[in-house]
Amino acid sequence: MASVKLTNVKKIYGKNTLAVDNFNLDIADKEFIVFVGPSGCGKSTTLRMIAGLEDISGGTVEIDGVVVNDLQPRDRDIAMVFQNYALYPHLSVFENMAFSLRLKKVPQDEVYKRVTEAAEILGITEYLTRKPRALSGGQRQRVAIGRAMVRDSKVFLMDEPLSNLDAKLRNQMRAEIILLRKKIDTTFIYVTHDQTEAMTLGDRIVIMKDGLIQQVGTPTEVFDMPCNLFVAEFIGAPKMNTFKTELLLENGKYYVTPFGAKIEVTGDKAKGLAEKRVGTREIVLGVRPEHFVLSKQGDPCAISCQILVNEMMGSELHLHVLVGDNEKIIVRIPTVSLTDEQRRSLVQGTTIYVTFEGKVMHFFDEESQTNLLV
Ligand code: ADP
């Protein structure tokens, strides 16, 4: 068992740098939680308070129901993997992994068992006698993870563990962490600024900004129902398009009217607006790039736009287009959906017509920036 509970946790550095405030979160045993947000939003500070590497200025951190605010890091039964994995250069991989066990005077046969088991899981058995300098970046990162694994801790903390790796290796290690998670039965708290890592790894994601939690939810929840414009634009790549427009309520049906088009709101989104008794009003409309489709001139749902840039990504095109009064939006079109002629015609300067389905829209209040349906 290893649940972690943070209640009204606050961190003030020095006299008045408020790094984290009002942080409340219940992490279940064996849950994989990801803290995500832009640089400086307080992710690492929160993780370091859980680890005991930073004093807690206010509130409580509990591990398995025990308040650990005043416990030393070594007494919290946690393991931590950092961004710069700082292996001891003069020790072999085996001894790097065994280091904490040696300090704890764990018997030799137990050290051997734990290190070789961890090495097996991580696929680094053949490197156990090497020194870190004879390893690639990805292999070193595995050793750093192994060093934390052998401690058999209740909670596994990871602070940007993949950010020093190149893009290809990062993708590979991300997949390995997903597999690893199934093998090590423990609670994970993982910090990253990368929304893709957050979405692919987390059972739940905690999205932070300026020291405050914006939203906590499963990847699907935060993607489908972002609570505010910040979350809407942070989660998903390329980011959600947002533009001011009018929401119309006519004869019990809702429509949005972006750039001269008139598109009916459908499905749960229409139901949600009716339940909240939203009337005709100005809104900020959000539509993800992948939710646009090509349309035709003359269709009342069509938005006319002009191609600025066509980025060919292989399986899809990212069209940066101009709409209305020089507003820029991004439209993502799967290449398989296009005829050869269409592909050839989607060049800079061309006018195209796009639309989107009524069930994929998001509605925000401009002033409060909050989602009208949350
Ligand atoms: P993140 O991990 O999301 O990038 P951090 O938790 O590192 O953010 O930092 C949160 C805020 O606290 C930032 O404004 C940062 O400048 C500040 N901060 C972090 N560490 C210290 C420190 N040791 N002293 C003073 N301010 C700090």
Boltz pocket constraint, residues with backbone or C-beta under 6 A from the ligand:
constraints:
  - pocket:
      binder: B
      contacts: [[A, 13], [A, 14], [A, 17], [A, 18], [A, 19], [A, 37], [A, 38], [A, 39], [A, 40], [A, 41], [A, 42], [A, 43], [A, 44], [A, 45], [A, 46]]
      max_distance: 6.0
